[in-house]
Amino acid sequence: MAVRGECGRFPILLEVISNMFRHWEHMQTSKNILLQDAAALSDSLRLKGVDSWFNSLHSVMGYLNINIDIGQRCIKNVHKLILTKLINLQI
């Protein structure tokens, strides 16, 4: 019960998932070549089936039925989108 005492239904889960999306968005839109290379490497590892945080991000997208090509588009209001999806699933 102490774990649920953090003021809400799923605030930690929501924050973790939102941060994953925001981090990917930042990697995609950054002018820093190292971040761009890290994003490309994460995607290539995912395509090879190597476990990474990016695989987790794609799994979450599938579970929440989020059909956004995060490699091509910036995600706006991701926190609200994820919250809406989680509420609709009634976890």
N, CA, C and O atoms as CSV, one atom per row, in Angstrom:
chain,resi,resn,atom,element,x,y,z
A,1,MET,N,N,0.797,-1.196,0.000
A,1,MET,CA,C,0.000,0.000,0.000
A,1,MET,C,C,0.846,1.269,0.000
A,1,MET,O,O,0.402,2.299,-0.505
A,2,ALA,N,N,2.025,1.216,0.543
A,2,ALA,CA,C,2.877,2.409,0.583
A,2,ALA,C,C,3.261,2.856,-0.824
A,2,ALA,O,O,3.454,4.048,-1.065
A,3,VAL,N,N,3.371,1.924,-1.737
A,3,VAL,CA,C,3.742,2.266,-3.105
A,3,VAL,C,C,2.647,3.112,-3.759
A,3,VAL,O,O,2.951,4.008,-4.547
A,4,ARG,N,N,1.404,2.844,-3.447
A,4,ARG,CA,C,0.291,3.583,-4.038
A,4,ARG,C,C,0.082,4.945,-3.393
A,4,ARG,O,O,-0.744,5.728,-3.864
A,5,GLY,N,N,0.806,5.238,-2.337
A,5,GLY,CA,C,0.620,6.479,-1.614
A,5,GLY,C,C,1.313,7.672,-2.234
A,5,GLY,O,O,1.632,8.621,-1.517
A,6,GLU,N,N,1.557,7.671,-3.515
A,6,GLU,CA,C,2.273,8.746,-4.171
A,6,GLU,C,C,1.339,9.726,-4.863
A,6,GLU,O,O,1.697,10.322,-5.879
A,7,CYS,N,N,0.167,9.887,-4.325
A,7,CYS,CA,C,-0.783,10.910,-4.763
A,7,CYS,C,C,-1.410,10.649,-6.122
A,7,CYS,O,O,-1.553,11.586,-6.908
A,8,GLY,N,N,-1.779,9.453,-6.421
A,8,GLY,CA,C,-2.488,9.287,-7.670
A,8,GLY,C,C,-2.544,7.875,-8.162
A,8,GLY,O,O,-2.060,6.938,-7.526
A,9,ARG,N,N,-3.151,7.750,-9.321
A,9,ARG,CA,C,-3.400,6.443,-9.898
A,9,ARG,C,C,-2.160,5.873,-10.584
A,9,ARG,O,O,-1.813,4.714,-10.357
A,10,PHE,N,N,-1.493,6.658,-11.410
A,10,PHE,CA,C,-0.284,6.199,-12.092
A,10,PHE,C,C,0.673,7.329,-12.423
A,10,PHE,O,O,1.177,7.377,-13.545
A,11,PRO,N,N,0.947,8.245,-11.496
A,11,PRO,CA,C,1.826,9.365,-11.837
A,11,PRO,C,C,3.258,8.965,-12.166
A,11,PRO,O,O,3.862,9.567,-13.054
A,12,ILE,N,N,3.819,7.980,-11.487
A,12,ILE,CA,C,5.200,7.583,-11.788
A,12,ILE,C,C,5.267,6.931,-13.160
A,12,ILE,O,O,6.163,7.241,-13.945
A,13,LEU,N,N,4.337,6.037,-13.460
A,13,LEU,CA,C,4.295,5.393,-14.775
A,13,LEU,C,C,4.136,6.433,-15.870
A,13,LEU,O,O,4.823,6.377,-16.889
A,14,LEU,N,N,3.248,7.363,-15.666
A,14,LEU,CA,C,3.011,8.417,-16.650
A,14,LEU,C,C,4.274,9.238,-16.877
A,14,LEU,O,O,4.614,9.564,-18.014
A,15,GLU,N,N,4.957,9.566,-15.803
A,15,GLU,CA,C,6.174,10.378,-15.911
A,15,GLU,C,C,7.283,9.623,-16.645
A,15,GLU,O,O,7.982,10.207,-17.473
A,16,VAL,N,N,7.449,8.353,-16.356
A,16,VAL,CA,C,8.492,7.546,-17.018
A,16,VAL,C,C,8.229,7.450,-18.515
A,16,VAL,O,O,9.136,7.660,-19.321
A,17,ILE,N,N,7.005,7.137,-18.886
A,17,ILE,CA,C,6.668,6.996,-20.310
A,17,ILE,C,C,6.810,8.343,-21.021
A,17,ILE,O,O,7.353,8.411,-22.124
A,18,SER,N,N,6.326,9.400,-20.395
A,18,SER,CA,C,6.452,10.728,-21.002
A,18,SER,C,C,7.908,11.102,-21.209
A,18,SER,O,O,8.272,11.650,-22.249
A,19,ASN,N,N,8.737,10.808,-20.224
A,19,ASN,CA,C,10.164,11.130,-20.345
A,19,ASN,C,C,10.828,10.341,-21.465
A,19,ASN,O,O,11.726,10.853,-22.134
A,20,MET,N,N,10.396,9.095,-21.676
A,20,MET,CA,C,10.955,8.311,-22.785
A,20,MET,C,C,10.637,8.980,-24.121
A,20,MET,O,O,11.510,9.115,-24.979
A,21,PHE,N,N,9.376,9.398,-24.291
A,21,PHE,CA,C,8.983,10.079,-25.523
A,21,PHE,C,C,9.721,11.399,-25.683
A,21,PHE,O,O,10.211,11.712,-26.768
A,22,ARG,N,N,9.802,12.165,-24.619
A,22,ARG,CA,C,10.488,13.461,-24.695
A,22,ARG,C,C,11.970,13.294,-25.026
A,22,ARG,O,O,12.536,14.068,-25.797
A,23,HIS,N,N,12.582,12.284,-24.437
A,23,HIS,CA,C,14.005,12.046,-24.706
A,23,HIS,C,C,14.208,11.695,-26.177
A,23,HIS,O,O,15.131,12.202,-26.815
A,24,TRP,N,N,13.361,10.841,-26.707
A,24,TRP,CA,C,13.485,10.470,-28.118
A,24,TRP,C,C,13.266,11.688,-29.015
A,24,TRP,O,O,13.990,11.892,-29.989
A,25,GLU,N,N,12.263,12.491,-28.676
A,25,GLU,CA,C,12.003,13.704,-29.451
A,25,GLU,C,C,13.217,14.628,-29.416
A,25,GLU,O,O,13.602,15.195,-30.439
A,26,HIS,N,N,13.818,14.779,-28.239
A,26,HIS,CA,C,14.993,15.637,-28.097
A,26,HIS,C,C,16.158,15.102,-28.938
A,26,HIS,O,O,16.874,15.869,-29.582
A,27,MET,N,N,16.334,13.790,-28.924
A,27,MET,CA,C,17.416,13.205,-29.716
A,27,MET,C,C,17.196,13.439,-31.208
A,27,MET,O,O,18.149,13.667,-31.953
A,28,GLN,N,N,15.949,13.383,-31.636
A,28,GLN,CA,C,15.631,13.555,-33.053
A,28,GLN,C,C,15.769,15.000,-33.520
A,28,GLN,O,O,16.138,15.246,-34.668
A,29,THR,N,N,15.477,15.948,-32.648
A,29,THR,CA,C,15.441,17.347,-33.073
A,29,THR,C,C,16.691,18.137,-32.692
A,29,THR,O,O,16.826,19.305,-33.056
A,30,SER,N,N,17.595,17.504,-31.966
A,30,SER,CA,C,18.800,18.202,-31.512
A,30,SER,C,C,19.738,18.495,-32.683
A,30,SER,O,O,19.797,17.748,-33.659
A,31,LYS,N,N,20.456,19.585,-32.558
A,31,LYS,CA,C,21.490,19.911,-33.541
A,31,LYS,C,C,22.824,19.254,-33.186
A,31,LYS,O,O,23.789,19.334,-33.947
A,32,ASN,N,N,22.865,18.612,-32.033
A,32,ASN,CA,C,24.068,17.938,-31.565
A,32,ASN,C,C,24.247,16.619,-32.335
A,32,ASN,O,O,23.391,15.736,-32.268
A,33,ILE,N,N,25.337,16.497,-33.048
A,33,ILE,CA,C,25.584,15.323,-33.888
A,33,ILE,C,C,25.693,14.040,-33.063
A,33,ILE,O,O,25.326,12.965,-33.539
A,34,LEU,N,N,26.194,14.146,-31.829
A,34,LEU,CA,C,26.289,12.953,-30.979
A,34,LEU,C,C,24.903,12.418,-30.620
A,34,LEU,O,O,24.689,11.206,-30.607
A,35,LEU,N,N,23.970,13.312,-30.330
A,35,LEU,CA,C,22.606,12.872,-30.035
A,35,LEU,C,C,21.935,12.287,-31.269
A,35,LEU,O,O,21.203,11.303,-31.170
A,36,GLN,N,N,22.177,12.880,-32.416
A,36,GLN,CA,C,21.613,12.344,-33.654
A,36,GLN,C,C,22.153,10.942,-33.931
A,36,GLN,O,O,21.408,10.044,-34.323
A,37,ASP,N,N,23.467,10.767,-33.720
A,37,ASP,CA,C,24.068,9.449,-33.906
A,37,ASP,C,C,23.532,8.437,-32.899
A,37,ASP,O,O,23.313,7.274,-33.237
A,38,ALA,N,N,23.321,8.885,-31.658
A,38,ALA,CA,C,22.770,7.993,-30.630
A,38,ALA,C,C,21.355,7.557,-31.004
A,38,ALA,O,O,20.979,6.405,-30.786
A,39,ALA,N,N,20.575,8.475,-31.566
A,39,ALA,CA,C,19.218,8.143,-32.002
A,39,ALA,C,C,19.256,7.121,-33.135
A,39,ALA,O,O,18.492,6.156,-33.136
A,40,ALA,N,N,20.140,7.336,-34.089
A,40,ALA,CA,C,20.266,6.402,-35.209
A,40,ALA,C,C,20.727,5.025,-34.723
A,40,ALA,O,O,20.248,3.999,-35.205
A,41,LEU,N,N,21.654,5.011,-33.772
A,41,LEU,CA,C,22.135,3.746,-33.224
A,41,LEU,C,C,21.028,3.025,-32.461
A,41,LEU,O,O,20.886,1.808,-32.583
A,42,SER,N,N,20.254,3.753,-31.686
A,42,SER,CA,C,19.131,3.144,-30.950
A,42,SER,C,C,18.152,2.498,-31.903
A,42,SER,O,O,17.666,1.395,-31.650
A,43,ASP,N,N,17.859,3.181,-33.003
A,43,ASP,CA,C,16.926,2.629,-33.978
A,43,ASP,C,C,17.508,1.406,-34.669
A,43,ASP,O,O,16.792,0.430,-34.891
A,44,SER,N,N,18.782,1.438,-35.011
A,44,SER,CA,C,19.377,0.276,-35.678
A,44,SER,C,C,19.458,-0.925,-34.736
A,44,SER,O,O,19.286,-2.064,-35.169
A,45,LEU,N,N,19.719,-0.675,-33.450
A,45,LEU,CA,C,19.722,-1.771,-32.476
A,45,LEU,C,C,18.328,-2.374,-32.333
A,45,LEU,O,O,18.175,-3.591,-32.225
A,46,ARG,N,N,17.320,-1.516,-32.334
A,46,ARG,CA,C,15.937,-2.002,-32.254
A,46,ARG,C,C,15.606,-2.890,-33.444
A,46,ARG,O,O,14.989,-3.943,-33.285
A,47,LEU,N,N,16.016,-2.467,-34.634
A,47,LEU,CA,C,15.742,-3.248,-35.840
A,47,LEU,C,C,16.461,-4.587,-35.833
A,47,LEU,O,O,15.995,-5.544,-36.452
A,48,LYS,N,N,17.602,-4.665,-35.134
A,48,LYS,CA,C,18.348,-5.916,-35.021
A,48,LYS,C,C,17.840,-6.793,-33.885
A,48,LYS,O,O,18.314,-7.915,-33.703
A,49,GLY,N,N,16.876,-6.283,-33.120
A,49,GLY,CA,C,16.298,-7.058,-32.033
A,49,GLY,C,C,17.061,-6.985,-30.726
A,49,GLY,O,O,16.816,-7.783,-29.821
A,50,VAL,N,N,17.982,-6.042,-30.612
A,50,VAL,CA,C,18.754,-5.867,-29.389
A,50,VAL,C,C,17.900,-5.113,-28.372
A,50,VAL,O,O,17.283,-4.101,-28.705
A,51,ASP,N,N,17.865,-5.607,-27.132
A,51,ASP,CA,C,17.084,-4.938,-26.090
A,51,ASP,C,C,17.671,-3.574,-25.766
A,51,ASP,O,O,18.875,-3.434,-25.551
A,52,SER,N,N,16.805,-2.573,-25.733
A,52,SER,CA,C,17.219,-1.229,-25.367
A,52,SER,C,C,15.993,-0.463,-24.902
A,52,SER,O,O,14.870,-0.961,-24.986
A,53,TRP,N,N,16.211,0.737,-24.415
A,53,TRP,CA,C,15.088,1.559,-23.976
A,53,TRP,C,C,14.178,1.891,-25.146
A,53,TRP,O,O,12.983,2.120,-24.961
A,54,PHE,N,N,14.734,1.919,-26.344
A,54,PHE,CA,C,13.935,2.238,-27.518
A,54,PHE,C,C,12.971,1.104,-27.841
A,54,PHE,O,O,11.856,1.357,-28.299
A,55,ASN,N,N,13.382,-0.142,-27.611
A,55,ASN,CA,C,12.451,-1.266,-27.747
A,55,ASN,C,C,11.298,-1.117,-26.768
A,55,ASN,O,O,10.142,-1.381,-27.102
A,56,SER,N,N,11.629,-0.693,-25.560
A,56,SER,CA,C,10.588,-0.479,-24.550
A,56,SER,C,C,9.627,0.609,-24.998
A,56,SER,O,O,8.416,0.488,-24.812
A,57,LEU,N,N,10.155,1.656,-25.580
A,57,LEU,CA,C,9.316,2.745,-26.075
A,57,LEU,C,C,8.347,2.239,-27.147
A,57,LEU,O,O,7.167,2.588,-27.136
A,58,HIS,N,N,8.841,1.428,-28.057
A,58,HIS,CA,C,7.974,0.869,-29.099
A,58,HIS,C,C,6.942,-0.080,-28.508
A,58,HIS,O,O,5.805,-0.117,-28.979
A,59,SER,N,N,7.308,-0.843,-27.494
A,59,SER,CA,C,6.346,-1.726,-26.830
A,59,SER,C,C,5.234,-0.930,-26.173
A,59,SER,O,O,4.060,-1.286,-26.274
A,60,VAL,N,N,5.607,0.147,-25.499
A,60,VAL,CA,C,4.613,1.006,-24.847
A,60,VAL,C,C,3.692,1.611,-25.898
A,60,VAL,O,O,2.479,1.673,-25.700
A,61,MET,N,N,4.257,2.052,-27.006
A,61,MET,CA,C,3.442,2.618,-28.079
A,61,MET,C,C,2.435,1.600,-28.583
A,61,MET,O,O,1.272,1.930,-28.815
A,62,GLY,N,N,2.883,0.360,-28.751
A,62,GLY,CA,C,1.975,-0.688,-29.201
A,62,GLY,C,C,0.884,-0.978,-28.190
A,62,GLY,O,O,-0.282,-1.134,-28.554
A,63,TYR,N,N,1.259,-1.049,-26.915
A,63,TYR,CA,C,0.301,-1.340,-25.857
A,63,TYR,C,C,-0.749,-0.235,-25.731
A,63,TYR,O,O,-1.932,-0.509,-25.531
A,64,LEU,N,N,-0.305,1.008,-25.851
A,64,LEU,CA,C,-1.217,2.142,-25.737
A,64,LEU,C,C,-1.878,2.499,-27.065
A,64,LEU,O,O,-2.669,3.439,-27.137
A,65,ASN,N,N,-1.554,1.750,-28.109
A,65,ASN,CA,C,-2.112,1.991,-29.437
A,65,ASN,C,C,-1.838,3.419,-29.905
A,65,ASN,O,O,-2.733,4.115,-30.385
A,66,ILE,N,N,-0.594,3.833,-29.757
A,66,ILE,CA,C,-0.163,5.152,-30.222
A,66,ILE,C,C,0.507,4.942,-31.573
A,66,ILE,O,O,1.589,4.362,-31.660
A,67,ASN,N,N,-0.140,5.414,-32.606
A,67,ASN,CA,C,0.364,5.224,-33.961
A,67,ASN,C,C,1.030,6.486,-34.470
A,67,ASN,O,O,0.533,7.151,-35.379
A,68,ILE,N,N,2.162,6.802,-33.867
A,68,ILE,CA,C,2.927,7.976,-34.264
A,68,ILE,C,C,4.295,7.501,-34.703
A,68,ILE,O,O,4.950,6.737,-33.995
A,69,ASP,N,N,4.725,7.950,-35.862
A,69,ASP,CA,C,6.077,7.631,-36.299
A,69,ASP,C,C,7.025,8.572,-35.570
A,69,ASP,O,O,7.343,9.655,-36.063
A,70,ILE,N,N,7.477,8.147,-34.386
A,70,ILE,CA,C,8.273,9.042,-33.553
A,70,ILE,C,C,9.630,9.341,-34.167
A,70,ILE,O,O,10.316,10.261,-33.723
A,71,GLY,N,N,10.026,8.592,-35.167
A,71,GLY,CA,C,11.275,8.893,-35.821
A,71,GLY,C,C,11.173,10.062,-36.776
A,71,GLY,O,O,12.196,10.616,-37.179
A,72,GLN,N,N,9.964,10.451,-37.150
A,72,GLN,CA,C,9.784,11.491,-38.150
A,72,GLN,C,C,9.085,12.740,-37.634
A,72,GLN,O,O,9.171,13.796,-38.261
A,73,ARG,N,N,8.407,12.640,-36.524
A,73,ARG,CA,C,7.538,13.718,-36.084
A,73,ARG,C,C,7.771,14.070,-34.625
A,73,ARG,O,O,7.995,13.181,-33.804
A,74,CYS,N,N,7.724,15.334,-34.294
A,74,CYS,CA,C,7.778,15.757,-32.895
A,74,CYS,C,C,6.435,15.468,-32.248
A,74,CYS,O,O,5.387,15.598,-32.881
A,75,ILE,N,N,6.475,15.085,-31.018
A,75,ILE,CA,C,5.257,14.737,-30.306
A,75,ILE,C,C,4.892,15.888,-29.374
A,75,ILE,O,O,5.670,16.255,-28.494
A,76,LYS,N,N,3.724,16.444,-29.570
A,76,LYS,CA,C,3.278,17.544,-28.720
A,76,LYS,C,C,2.265,17.016,-27.721
A,76,LYS,O,O,1.461,16.140,-28.041
A,77,ASN,N,N,2.309,17.546,-26.525
A,77,ASN,CA,C,1.397,17.168,-25.459
A,77,ASN,C,C,1.424,15.668,-25.177
A,77,ASN,O,O,0.382,15.054,-24.949
A,78,VAL,N,N,2.612,15.088,-25.193
A,78,VAL,CA,C,2.736,13.648,-25.007
A,78,VAL,C,C,2.224,13.224,-23.636
A,78,VAL,O,O,1.634,12.152,-23.497
A,79,HIS,N,N,2.444,14.050,-22.634
A,79,HIS,CA,C,1.987,13.732,-21.286
A,79,HIS,C,C,0.465,13.546,-21.275
A,79,HIS,O,O,-0.042,12.582,-20.701
A,80,LYS,N,N,-0.249,14.459,-21.902
A,80,LYS,CA,C,-1.711,14.401,-21.957
A,80,LYS,C,C,-2.177,13.212,-22.799
A,80,LYS,O,O,-3.137,12.535,-22.431
A,81,LEU,N,N,-1.513,12.952,-23.918
A,81,LEU,CA,C,-1.854,11.821,-24.774
A,81,LEU,C,C,-1.725,10.503,-24.018
A,81,LEU,O,O,-2.617,9.657,-24.074
A,82,ILE,N,N,-0.618,10.335,-23.318
A,82,ILE,CA,C,-0.388,9.090,-22.583
A,82,ILE,C,C,-1.388,8.950,-21.443
A,82,ILE,O,O,-1.916,7.861,-21.215
A,83,LEU,N,N,-1.654,10.029,-20.729
A,83,LEU,CA,C,-2.631,9.993,-19.648
A,83,LEU,C,C,-3.999,9.571,-20.177
A,83,LEU,O,O,-4.669,8.731,-19.576
A,84,THR,N,N,-4.407,10.147,-21.289
A,84,THR,CA,C,-5.696,9.797,-21.894
A,84,THR,C,C,-5.739,8.318,-22.263
A,84,THR,O,O,-6.734,7.643,-22.000
A,85,LYS,N,N,-4.674,7.814,-22.866
A,85,LYS,CA,C,-4.624,6.401,-23.252
A,85,LYS,C,C,-4.681,5.490,-22.025
A,85,LYS,O,O,-5.392,4.485,-22.033
A,86,LEU,N,N,-3.941,5.832,-20.975
A,86,LEU,CA,C,-3.929,5.017,-19.755
A,86,LEU,C,C,-5.307,5.013,-19.092
A,86,LEU,O,O,-5.759,3.973,-18.612
A,87,ILE,N,N,-5.967,6.155,-19.062
A,87,ILE,CA,C,-7.304,6.219,-18.473
A,87,ILE,C,C,-8.278,5.374,-19.284
A,87,ILE,O,O,-9.118,4.674,-18.717
A,88,ASN,N,N,-8.169,5.436,-20.597
A,88,ASN,CA,C,-9.061,4.649,-21.460
A,88,ASN,C,C,-8.842,3.148,-21.290
A,88,ASN,O,O,-9.780,2.362,-21.427
A,89,LEU,N,N,-7.599,2.749,-20.992
A,89,LEU,CA,C,-7.324,1.328,-20.763
A,89,LEU,C,C,-7.773,0.892,-19.373
A,89,LEU,O,O,-7.954,-0.300,-19.128
A,90,GLN,N,N,-7.954,1.844,-18.461
A,90,GLN,CA,C,-8.341,1.598,-17.078
A,90,GLN,C,C,-7.436,0.576,-16.417
A,90,GLN,O,O,-7.870,-0.488,-15.974
A,91,ILE,N,N,-6.159,0.939,-16.367
A,91,ILE,CA,C,-5.156,0.066,-15.745
A,91,ILE,C,C,-5.453,-0.069,-14.280
A,91,ILE,O,O,-4.730,-0.762,-13.564
